[in-house]
Amino acid sequence: MAKKIKIYSEHLEPQALVQFHSAMEQDFSIQGALMPDAHVGYSLPIGGVVATEGVVVPAWVGYDIGCGMCALPTSFDANQIKENKDKIFDKIYKVIPVGFSVNSTPTASDLNPQNLAKHGRRAFENRKGFKALGTLGGGNHFIEIGADENQQIWVIIHSGSRGVGHGIATEYMKVASGIGKAKEGHYPLKEESPEGLEYINDMNWALAFALENRKEIMHRTVFAISQFCVGEAHWENLINRNHNHAECKNGLWIHRKGATHAENGMLGVIPGNMRDGSFIVRGKGNPESLYSSSHGAGRVLGRRQAKRTLKLEDFKKTMDGIKAMVGKSTLDESPMAYKDIFEVMKRQNDLVDVLCHVAPILNIKG
């Protein structure tokens, strides 16, 4: 019996298709989809969604468990934000560690590491623990302050579970491979096995850690804005969506590796790039996509290739008017390194409705 497969991406590297079809050839794979932003990843393509029966596959969730988006609407005035963007920009960098930096002391948290299984506790203890809460990280993680079509100001965060989640993922990839190494491949854990139950427990703990991290970043960002602008955040309308996780639905484990959960009526956030901002969306609950949508625009150039081929002058020109860290260190995050987000959004009309487009005023990166 043929397995259900749906591919929404128009332009895919051959290797991404090889990865996807290799995953779908596994006996435990039941259904799969590739989102419009799909590209080569680790074991499974970024933008890959696969439903399995009876097993979870740690490598298909990936290293940054719980990486995702938060979006917060506010009552801050857009003109005030624009007038004070330089001051806000500098203040955010003072109150939020970025890149490999963490807080000098642990951030208070209600999460209890004792609720982790042995592998998760070892990862927590060997990493930077609660010192990493409220830190952004690097790569494509960002803080964005922008205005929608009605000039409402939004704060949008992209970050994950930091070193803690990475450590948990590494530990369980070693267990799943059976050779004590986090080896690339389709290594499953049976859902009812001790190791499978422990991974599911620790993955969910990392999801909670990632959300708490984004909330802490959000609080610090709102604090930075409030030092120069009048207004407040509408916390009751906070949107949170993970795009690296596995969830059990109708007896199957749906793995999303760089794909946004998009059940019918579910609010989500799909970022584009430093120039084109983000989209606030409402899911349509499409079963062909396994109730998922893209998690962004998707890369067309790898980081090394982008730094080797893109020109800094072009990057600076395309970011004109947006306050951001624009230099050699962020050249791999240039808009030219990504697919056209507007085309990507068109390719998922069956997956989400766009509620508003948030255009960036300032962008923070590690």
N, C-alpha and C positions, 0 to 999 in steps of 0.2 A: 504494500500500500504506500503510495507516494506521500511524502511529508509535506505539510503546508508551508510554503515559503512565499514571502512577499518582499520585493525590493523596491524601495522608493527613491533610491539614489540614481541619478542619471549618469554621473561620471564617477567611476570607481577604478582604483588601481587594481590590476589583475591579482596582486597579492592579497588584497582585502577579500576578494571573492574566493580565493583559495582558502583563506582562513575561515570564512563563513561556511563554505560547503564542507570543509573538514569537520567543523563543529556539528553540522547537521547530519553528518554520516555516522555519528555516535549512536549506539543502540538506544540510549536513554533520551535522545533529542526527539521531541514530538512536533514542534512548530518553531519557525524562526522568521525574523524580519530584519531588514537593513534600513535604517532611517535615512532621510535625504542628505544628512551630513556625514555619512559613513566614510571611514578611511582606515588604513592599516593600524592595528593595535597590537596588544600583547595577548596571544592565544586566540582571542576573539576580536573582530574589528571594533573600533570605536564606532558607536552607532548601531551595534549589534544587539538584538533581543532574541533570546532562545528560551523556550519552555521545555523543561525536562520532567521526567517521571521518576520519582523515587530517589533522586540524587540532587545535591547541590555541587556546583563546580566553583571553588574559590577563585580560580584564575579568570573566570567569566565575569566576576564582580570586579576584580582588579585590585590594585594596590591601594588606591585612595577610596576606601569604603566610605560611602555616604557623601562623597563629593556632590555638590549640588548648588542650588540657587535659593536665595531669599530675596524678596522684594517687599519694600515697605513704603506705602504712600504717606505723604506728609502734608502739612499746611504751610510749609516754608514758601516764601515768595520767590519766584523764579528770577526776578530782576535783582533782588538782594543777593541771591546765590551767585549770579553772574558778576555782580559788583565786588563780591568778597571771595571769589574763587581762589585767588592766590593764597589768601590767609587760611582759608578752609583746607586747601591742599597741603600746606605746610603743617597745619595743626594735626591733620589725620596721620601724617607720617611720624609725628611726635608721640601720638597716643596708641598707635597700632604697629607692632613689629611686623616687618615684611621679609620675604626671602627666607633665609635660614635662621633669622633672628627669632627669639622667643622672649617672653616676659622674664624679668629678673627674679620674680617670686611666683609661686603657683596662683592661679586665679581660682577664687572660691567656686565650688561646684557641688550640686546635690548628687552627682553621679558617684557611684561607689565602685572602685576597682575590684573590691572583693566579690562583686557579682560576676566578674569574668572567670572563665575556666582557666586551667593552668597555663595554656599557651597564650591566652589573652593577657593574663596577669604578667607573664614574663615579658611580653611585648611592651606593656605599659611601663613596667619597671625599668626596662632597658632604653626606653625612649624618654622624651622630655615631659611626658605626663601633662599635668594641669598647667605647667608653665606655657604650654602651647595653646591654651584656650584664649581666644581673642587675638590670634595671629593669622596673618593672611596667607603666608607661603609665597611661592613664586610661580613661574610658568604662566599659564593662562588664567590664574586666579586674579580676581580684581575686586575693587570697590568702585562703584560708579554712582555719581549723582547726576540726574538728568531730569528733563521735563517732557511730559507727554503732549499730545495735541491740544489739550486744554490748559497747558502750562502748569499742571500739577507736578510738584517735585517728588521724585521717587529716589530712594536709596536702594541700590541693587548690589548684592554680594555674591561672588562665586568663590567658594572655598570648600575644604573637606575636613577629614579627620586627622590631618597633619601626620606627624610621625607615628602617632599611636595606631591609627588605622593601617598605615603602611606596615607596621610591625606585626599586627594581627594577621593581615593578609599573607605576609611572608611566612609566618609560623605555620599557617594552615595549608599553604601551597606546598610546603615541605612535607607535611603529613600526607596530603593527598597524593603526591608524587610517589611516595613510598621509598624514596632514596635519600631523604634528608636534605633535599635541595629544592628551592623554589624554581623548578624547571618549567619552561614554557610547554604548554600542552593541555589536553582536555582530561584532566585527572579529577574524577568525581569523589564525593563522600556520600555514602548512603545516608538518607535523611534520618533514619532511626538508629544509626550506629552511634556509639558514644562520641566519636570524632565529629560526625555530622551534626549531632545535637549541640555539641560544644561550639562548633563553627557558627551555627545559626544564632546561638546565644551571644557569642562575641561579636558577630557581624551586627546584630541589632544594637549592642552596646555602642559600637563604633558609629552607627547611624545617629544615635542619641548624642554622642560626643560631637559629631560634625554639625548637628543642628545647634547645639549649645555654643559651639565655636562661632557659627555665623551670627547668632543672636548677640554674643558678646561683641563681635566686630561691629554689628549694627548699633548697639548702644553707644559704643565709643565714637562711631561716626556721627550719630545724631548729636552727641555731646559737642563734638568739634564744630558742627554747623551752628549749634545754638549759641556758641560764643560770639558769633558775628551776625546772626539772622534771627528774626522773630518768627516763631512758629512751633509746631510740635509734630511728633510722629503719631500716626494712627495705628498703634500696635495691635488693635483688635482685627486689623485687616492684613496682617503679615501673611505673606505667601511663602511656603517652603516646599521645595521639590528636590528630592535626591535624584541623581542620574547614574549612580553606581551602586546597585543593590540587587538582592534577590528576594522575591516575595512569593508566598504560596497563595495560589488562586485556583479554585475549582480542582484541587487535587494536584496541580502542576506547580513546579517552581519556575517562575518567570525571572530570568536573569537579564538585567539591563546594564549594559556596559557603555556608558556615554549615551544614554537615552532617557528621556523624561517621561515619568509616569503621567498618563493622560486619560484617566477614566472619564466617563460622561459627566460633565459639569465641574470637573476638577480644575482649579486654577493652577497655572504654571508660569514659568519664566523661561524664555529662550533667548540667550544672548547672541549677538552677531560678532562684533569686533570693536576695537577701541574707538572707531569713527562712527559706526552705524548704530550703536546702542543695542537695546534689548526690546523684546516683545512680551507683553503680558497677554497670556492666552487662556482659553477655556477648552478643556479636553472634550472630545466627542466619543470616547470610549469605543474606538474601532477595534473589533476583535482580530482583523487581519494584521494589524500592527502590534498585536498583543497589548492593546491599551497603552500605546506608547507614542511619543513624538521625538523629533530631534532634540538634542541637548545644546545645539548651537549651530554655527555655520559649517564647521568641519574644515580641516586644513587641506590646502592644496600643495603646500610646501612644508617639508619637515623643518625642524628648528635650525639644523646646521645648513640645510640648503637655503633657507630664507636669509640667514646671515651672510651666506656666501654670494647670493645672487641679487638680493634687493639693495636698493640705494637709499642711504640715509636721507638724502635731499628729498626724494619722492615721499618718504615716510613723513617728513616734517611738513611738506606741502599738504598732504592729505589730512593731516591732523590740525590744520589751521583753525583757530578759534576754540579749540578744546584744550583745557588745561590737563596735561598728562606728562608722564615721564617718557619723553621721546628722545631716544639716543641709541647708541650701538647696543646697549644692554637689553633693550626691548625691541630691537629690529625684527626678531623672530615673531613678535606679536603684531607686526604691521598688518593693516587690513588686507594688503596684497598677499599675505600668507594664507588667507582663508577664502573659502568659497563665497560667492555672492549670497549674503543672508536673505536678500529679497527673493531671489530665485528659490532658495531652500524653503522659504515660507510658502511660496506658491505650490511647491511639490507636496505639501502636507495639508492641503485644504480639507482632505477627508479625515484628518487626525485632530486638528485644533481650529478654533475660531480665534482670530486676533482681536483683543479688546482694546489695546492701545500700544503705540510705539513710543518708547522712551529714548529721546535723543540725548547723548551725553553732554554735560557741561564740564565735568571733570572726571578723570579716570585715574585710579591708583593701582599701581602694580609693584610687585616685588623686584 
